[in-house]
Amino acid sequence: MPSSDLRKSGDERASRELFEHVTSPFCGTLPDDLVVERTDSGLKVVGNGDAKSVAGFERKLPPSSPQLGGKDVSFDQAVKQAAKLLAKARQPLFGGLATDVEGMRAVLALADRTGGIVDHALSEAQYRNFKIMQSTGWIMSTLTETRNRADLFIIAGSDIHKLHPRFFERIVTPPDSMFDVEAPQRTVVFIGKGLDRAGAKGSRIGEVITLACPDAQAGDVVALLRARLRGFRVKPRKGDGVTLAKIDALAELCRNAKYGVVVWAPPALNFPFADLAVEQFTGLVSDLNLTTRFAGLSLGGAEGAITAAAVCGWQSGYPLRVSYATGAPDYDPYRWNIARILKEGEGDLLVWIASISPDFAPPATKLPTIVLGTPGLKLAGAPAVFIPVGTPGVDHAGRLVRVDNVVSLPLKDLGRSDLPAAAAVLSAIEAAL
Amino acid sequence: MLIKLTGGKIYDPANKVSGQVRDIYVEDGKIVAPKPDARPDATYDLKGRVVMAGAIDPHTHIGGGKMTIARMLLPEDHRGDPVTRTRLTRAGSGRSVPSTHVTGYRYAEMGYTACFEPAMLPANARQAHMEMGDTPMVDKGAFAMLGSDDFFLRQLAAKADFEAIKDYVAWTMHAAQAIALKVVNPGGISAFKFNQRKLDLDEEHVYYHVTPRQIVVTLARALEELGVTHPLHIHGCNLGIPGNIESTLATVRAAEGLRIHMTHTQFLSYGTEGDRKFSSGAARLTELVSKSPNVSIDVGQVLFGQTCTASGDSMRQYAISKSAHPKKPVIMDIECDAGCGVVPMRYRDKSFVNAMQWVIGLETFLLFDDPWRIFLTTDHPNGAPFFFYPHLIRLLMDKPFRDDMLQKINPDAQAQSEILKSLTREYTLDEIAILTRAGPAKSLGLVDRGHLGVGAAGDITVYRDDPNREAMFATPEYVFKGGELVVKNGKVVKVVQGATHVVRPDYDKSIEKPLKDYFDRFHTLAMENFKLADEEIIRGDSGAIIVQPTGARVS
């Protein structure tokens, strides 16, 4: 466990400091080219910021104190009370989990010790992927590989530009790429009529094609595409103009692509049985690899979701939705889904970690709740215990795993505050048990 | 703190001690000269016991993205082997791709005190070290993978100055915190991204127009001139393909006297004889390697049961996807750096191919007569999970047991096992101590590991001298790590963290200028963030770094 002091001493810092190569913890793709300046009035993103990162870094923290039931107490009192509640709980739930690698390690140590259930608040989206990976496998790419190699992008049913404002700039239209994909230019295909296409412009982009089906039907359109690629006769779609001629034209593009990448973002596929849409996307990739090269690229992963699944994966053997109640990790993606557990009134204590964005409040629950949150977290009411924690990459150093599950990045301590890391608070609670 | 181990039979081949009864003194974590007059804080009476240095696994996939992909992919692998928390140890999961803590506990409980991850993609080095940081009990280290990364291939294609290539190799080893360098399907992982499905030793990469032979020779020479102790660790071309013995032999010859290590050769020693056009190339390989003192090997023995293969060799892993069991392969193209393929696999003794793989591995062990140049591996988890090692040791030490097992395999494979049947060799304890300790330590350049001489680390394993060697090696009576008793009767009694071994060959810092330019133009992270700082291992993972010596750089 990290041995960092609970409260860092901020007094050695210069009052003005410029940080380069700063990683933004506010986006799952973890752009690390930000330039951030700290002055007496706070942080300012002076290079390569997007709206999300600027809002995240430049947010002014309201004053905040550890609290019990809304009343200010000392840090030690709050830790002691949290330990007391945990010791008493028979089925503690460790949710939210917006934290870094070190924070997840501390969560798992505590859940292991207290027989808890571990699940990230954005697991539902990740499970659209996991269900498919765990049943059929898949073929995937990563950000740098795609940036340099792809000659065909298929953006499938997901508004990537809205979710990841820098994706097109960094991955699809960079000024330079390594292999000869300048000519012919990159082709971008949007499957879904509601997708923001503004990013697909500039000298790197050749054709932009839209198959204007309802976004939630991208999986159906890809299923038709797969059928046509195999030479099957199919019934044409009706009503949205996605004709067989258009699908066949896309099939031809796919066959001729040297390295096609199907891009989706599980959080955008917010409809019932969305895993079946993911299955079509990965199935298309799989089909095309018989003759050419294709790969999937899944985005999303905000609020430390990828990190939480990775650390839980290597420490327990399972990607979240794990219960330690028996003393050994038990995996059940249905039962140990904390959103379900809360809805159905199970469990007897909620421990909620929200150290990144202030919008990541716990769902409404009657359970006593311990919140380790960034100051300003939009809580509906006063939890049993509130302990303010720092944001990794802003208030303290840390590490996060990127959305492609390969690269992880170091996060800098930019000195916004002296707030402790969630990891340090969780370890203090564990020590007080 | 002084402890005395008295009366045990010492097997310490590095110091030419073979079963003699001697006392060992360990003070403050290190083995010291006998102190007959001192009063030890603890004395262990080891009469009749076999004492060896802690075992070292020089090739085991224990940390890094592909292992966590495998863990996430295979809940069914873990369900049958839940590991409950104890007062000392963390909960987790076992079986073929165990969780990190369980990996550390089980290795220690089997007498191992160091494990080396052989396939760390530099782009994934941070995560690999984090996972190893969560693997307690054993020392760790990792081999950085190069040879399909675009920076190197661009250098090679542009006929860059060889000193710059060496600088890049050394820089990578620093940046990724590596102890050695591995090449996997040289150039082939990159070629697969260009839709090449095969890349033979002298076949050109379709984009860079370089050959695997050039890649191997360049990297092997770079390491030699950088003074890195462990030679280039080579996973050759054509893995798994019948007939690949030809390219394997050609790779050995290609080294032309440069030191190389050919890894998991079992997967690369296939002939095309017999009715099924699949046969053992072990005799040809061991004959050539015996005559090539510059070459060492490890076997990658296949043992029967469910496991999961995980490799950087995306080209070949994709090709074997159709044999996946269960059918859910994961293939990745990674970061203009490398790739990976995770393919679950069930080896069946009744399958002709699987049985032949078993035969080929055993033939390799038994035909090769220099134990200092062959290491005991299953290429965990690729040939079998590491907990099969005691079974494998018994196969090597016990001819009647081996013959019994041979009776159970596919009859056609039995019929094609004349060589194996004829081999009466039984490994001795000395030889096992070399294969599992002294040899790997020497090859990796771990100066104070793998032996029991004065100055060595107090990493010591004590076994009961059980004629059933499987039982003996499965459950050591005592394991000491850094002079502390950590395992007793095959159970962890104290949890320790273990250190990370690295090497730091010299390089010219000016290599960072073209590297920075490369990262800025093409990558999605900054060069500065690609590099893994010592602080991340020491503070972030509560670990320690041991820098092993390198020789002087020469040109």
Interface residues (C-beta under 8 A of the other chain):
Chain A: M1 P2 S3 S4 E20 H21 T23 T29 L30 P31 D32 D33 V101 E102 R105 A109 D112 R113 F130 M133 Q134 S135 T136 G137 W138 I139 M140 S141 T142 L143 T144 E145 R147 N148 R149 R170 I171 P175 D176 S177 M178 F179 K258 Y259 N289 T292 R293 A295 A309 A310 G313 W314 Q315 S316 G317 Y318 P319 Y324 T326 G327 A328 P329 D330 Y331 R399 V401 N405 V406 V407 S408 L409 P410
Chain B: G63 G65 M67 T68 I69 R71 M72 L73 L74 P75 D77 H78 R79 P82 V83 T84 R85 R90 A91 G92 S93 V97 P98 S99 T100 H101 L121 A123 N124 R126 Q127 M130 E131 D134 D150 R154 F192 K193 F194 N195 Y207 Y318 S321 A324 K327 K328 P329 V330 I331 M332 D333 I334 E335 C336 D337 V342 R521 F522 H523 T524 L525 A526 E528 N529 A533 E536 R539 G540 S542
